[in-house]
Amino acid sequence: MARESRPEEQAMLVAAGLVDVAVEALGAAVGGLRGLLGRADKRDLATDVQHDLAARGRLALDRYATLPPAHLELLAQQVKDRRAGDR
């Protein structure tokens, strides 16, 4: 059973865990990159990677950069639509 900890300590532990995961993922990526660098079609591979990263970046921006509509605006629109349907 985990012991109780202060919020600051808990935040530090979570941050350390995230760093550990990132370092492990980076190590795996470096290992994979070494294998890819031995390929003969490096230029084509680099182009493919660039396109893939741009697509991922576009998806990430679409996911996080667009704000959802305001809650009250949604409710007002629903009321407006209902009232228009009653006429």
Secondary structure, DSSP 8 states (H G I E B T S, - for coil): ------HHHHHHHHHHHHHHHHHHHHHHHHHHHHHHHT-S-HHHHHHHHHHHHHHHHHHHHHHHHS----HHHHHHHHHHHHHHHH-
